[in-house]
Amino acid sequence: MSVASRAKKLQRASSRKWNFFFGIILAAVLFVSVALRFYVIEPIRVIGNSLDPIVPAGSSIWVCKLPTCTHKLTRGDIVLIQLPDGEKVLREVFGLPGDSIFISADGKIQSAENSFTWEDESEIISPRNFQIPRRGDSLQIKNLNDISFDYAVAMLQRKKGLRKFYTEATLFRGKDSLSLSRVGSTSLAGRPVSIREIHGFHWQEYFLIGLQINREDPGATPVHFERKIFNAEDSTEISSIPVRENYYYVICTQGSRCEDSRQFGYISQKSIRAKMIHFP
């Protein structure tokens, strides 16, 4: 065999080895790219304007899905959360686990470390305060005010399902219970209130009904509603809710034009899918 033939043979063998080697490298790069795309970082185009002007509609952002990103949150972080209906939305972290929050009827939300004012806010009709649960807490139902009760019910809905429990409301004036028939003369949004639906209302609706009863029948002590939660299987009362993970309070910037924790309550750690990356 001539020197030229041997050189060509060696060149072909070497070429096959290099092609195989480069093929392995390309496959590894493709695998890493796919893994990064689905498990580490992901590009997202913002469709709505719920966080405008912080994140304008139509802008492109990157989010980090690693636990090191989603488990170490600070106030002001922009997070991708999954709602109970499966929809994923961007919201800003306002309150951290353990924070005490105050919301006023003029659209202002504040804590010891943070404050924000919604424009055209229509969800809060009376000032309320509450504390965001953190892992290891035990929510004592009898100690919760009306808005905290709603948030606790929302926690149970996500954790156990809507059909696993039910709530019951009782009307009181001071320490004396009153017949629920008193709500029959009240209305919400121009519609008469039915006694059969009274147990499934939210705190705002109970507040408005109470105002109407107090106007119709003034007394030294205003009327108020007390609510309890029961297991659907055996009708035993749920007196406390153990908190197994951290929870957060998230907001949007568009007041009544978008939904946030005012409507769907606290967001659990596992509902946070990613955090927006701020590039320098």
MOBEL-V309026 format. One record per residue. RES is the residue in one letter. PHI is phi in whole degrees, 0 to 359 (* if undefined). OMEGA is omega in radians with two decimals (* if undefined). NEAR is the number of other C-alpha atoms within 8 Angstrom. Layout:
res=[RES	RES]
phi=[PHI	PHI]
omega=[OMEGA	OMEGA]
near=[NEAR	NEAR]
This chain:
res=[M	S	V	A	S	R	A	K	K	L	Q	R	A	S	S	R	K	W	N	F	F	F	G	I	I	L	A	A	V	L	F	V	S	V	A	L	R	F	Y	V	I	E	P	I	R	V	I	G	N	S	L	D	P	I	V	P	A	G	S	S	I	W	V	C	K	L	P	T	C	T	H	K	L	T	R	G	D	I	V	L	I	Q	L	P	D	G	E	K	V	L	R	E	V	F	G	L	P	G	D	S	I	F	I	S	A	D	G	K	I	Q	S	A	E	N	S	F	T	W	E	D	E	S	E	I	I	S	P	R	N	F	Q	I	P	R	R	G	D	S	L	Q	I	K	N	L	N	D	I	S	F	D	Y	A	V	A	M	L	Q	R	K	K	G	L	R	K	F	Y	T	E	A	T	L	F	R	G	K	D	S	L	S	L	S	R	V	G	S	T	S	L	A	G	R	P	V	S	I	R	E	I	H	G	F	H	W	Q	E	Y	F	L	I	G	L	Q	I	N	R	E	D	P	G	A	T	P	V	H	F	E	R	K	I	F	N	A	E	D	S	T	E	I	S	S	I	P	V	R	E	N	Y	Y	Y	V	I	C	T	Q	G	S	R	C	E	D	S	R	Q	F	G	Y	I	S	Q	K	S	I	R	A	K	M	I	H	F	P]
phi=[*	287	298	295	294	297	296	295	296	296	294	294	296	296	296	296	296	292	298	297	297	294	297	297	297	297	297	295	297	297	298	296	297	295	297	298	296	264	238	240	231	211	279	225	261	281	265	275	247	295	244	294	266	297	231	295	299	90	283	252	227	244	237	257	257	293	303	296	271	278	261	238	260	232	298	97	296	261	236	263	243	254	280	304	275	96	291	251	223	266	216	262	285	261	240	260	307	93	292	264	242	233	239	248	290	270	91	261	240	209	225	294	247	205	204	201	234	280	269	57	285	229	276	265	254	203	301	215	231	196	240	285	292	227	304	101	288	228	281	274	303	293	266	274	281	295	287	294	297	301	294	294	297	298	298	294	300	286	279	245	101	296	276	276	206	212	243	226	249	232	263	230	240	66	260	264	283	241	291	293	298	296	282	296	267	260	213	229	55	80	245	300	275	266	297	294	262	297	284	253	282	258	300	297	291	299	298	293	296	299	299	294	296	294	290	288	223	298	215	296	241	294	281	207	257	242	237	229	243	230	291	289	289	233	62	282	284	268	267	210	235	287	263	267	212	283	233	227	248	244	227	249	250	255	59	283	269	208	260	212	295	300	265	259	79	295	252	283	303	288	277	271	270	194	232	295	267	261	273	293]
omega=[-3.10	3.12	-3.13	-3.14	3.11	3.14	3.12	-3.14	3.11	-3.14	3.12	3.13	3.13	-3.13	3.13	3.12	-3.13	3.09	3.11	-3.14	3.13	3.08	3.09	-3.14	3.14	3.12	3.12	3.11	3.11	-3.14	3.14	3.14	3.13	3.13	3.10	-3.09	-3.03	-3.01	-3.06	3.14	-3.10	3.04	-3.13	3.01	-3.09	-3.10	-3.10	-3.12	-3.06	3.12	3.10	0.12	-3.12	3.07	-3.06	3.07	3.14	3.14	3.11	-3.13	3.03	3.09	3.13	-3.08	-3.09	3.07	3.11	3.09	-3.03	-3.10	3.13	-3.06	3.06	3.11	-3.12	3.08	3.05	-3.04	3.03	-3.08	3.08	-3.13	-3.13	3.14	3.10	-3.14	3.09	-3.10	3.05	3.08	3.12	3.08	3.10	-3.07	3.13	3.12	3.14	-3.14	2.99	-3.03	3.04	3.11	-3.14	-3.07	3.10	3.04	-3.12	3.04	-3.10	3.01	3.12	-3.04	-2.94	3.04	3.13	3.10	3.05	2.98	3.13	3.12	-3.11	-3.06	-3.07	-3.09	3.11	-3.11	3.13	3.00	-3.12	3.12	-3.13	-3.11	3.04	-3.10	-3.12	3.09	3.00	-3.10	3.09	-2.99	-3.07	-3.13	-3.09	3.00	-2.98	-3.13	3.09	3.08	3.11	-3.14	3.10	3.09	3.10	3.08	3.14	3.13	-3.14	-3.05	-3.01	-3.07	-3.04	-3.04	-3.07	-3.10	3.06	-3.13	3.07	-3.13	3.09	-3.12	-3.12	2.82	-2.98	3.10	-3.10	3.11	3.12	3.10	3.11	3.09	3.12	-3.13	-3.09	3.14	-3.11	3.14	3.07	-3.12	3.11	-3.10	3.11	3.14	3.09	3.13	-3.11	-3.09	-3.00	-3.05	-3.09	-3.11	3.04	-2.99	-3.13	-3.12	3.06	-3.14	-3.13	3.11	3.11	3.11	-3.12	3.13	3.14	3.09	-3.12	-3.07	-3.10	3.11	3.14	-3.14	3.14	3.05	3.08	3.11	2.97	-3.09	3.09	3.12	-3.11	2.99	-3.12	-3.06	-3.05	3.10	3.04	-3.10	3.03	-3.07	-3.13	3.12	3.08	-3.11	-3.04	-3.12	3.13	3.11	-3.09	3.05	-3.05	-3.10	2.90	-3.05	-2.98	3.05	-3.09	-3.08	3.07	-3.12	3.04	-3.05	3.03	-3.12	-3.01	3.01	-3.12	3.06	-3.12	3.13	-3.08	3.11	3.13	-3.03	-3.08	3.09	-3.13	3.12	3.07	3.11	3.13	*]
near=[4	5	6	6	8	9	8	8	8	8	8	8	8	8	8	8	8	8	8	8	8	8	8	8	8	8	8	8	8	8	8	8	8	8	9	10	9	8	8	10	12	11	8	8	8	12	6	6	11	11	13	10	6	5	9	10	9	8	8	8	10	10	13	13	13	10	7	6	11	15	7	7	9	7	10	7	10	10	14	14	13	12	9	6	5	6	7	8	8	10	14	13	16	11	13	13	11	8	10	10	12	11	12	12	9	6	14	11	11	11	11	6	5	9	8	7	7	10	9	8	10	8	7	12	8	6	9	8	9	10	9	15	12	12	10	8	9	8	11	9	11	6	5	10	7	7	11	10	10	11	11	10	8	10	10	10	9	9	6	7	9	9	6	9	11	10	10	10	10	10	12	12	11	8	5	6	8	9	6	9	6	9	11	11	7	11	10	10	4	5	6	9	12	8	9	5	8	9	8	7	8	7	9	8	9	11	9	9	12	12	8	9	13	11	7	6	6	8	6	4	6	10	11	11	10	8	8	11	11	12	12	10	6	5	7	7	8	10	8	8	10	8	12	8	9	11	14	15	13	13	12	12	10	13	12	10	6	9	10	11	11	8	7	9	12	12	12	10	11	5	9	13	11	13	14	12	8	4	3	2]
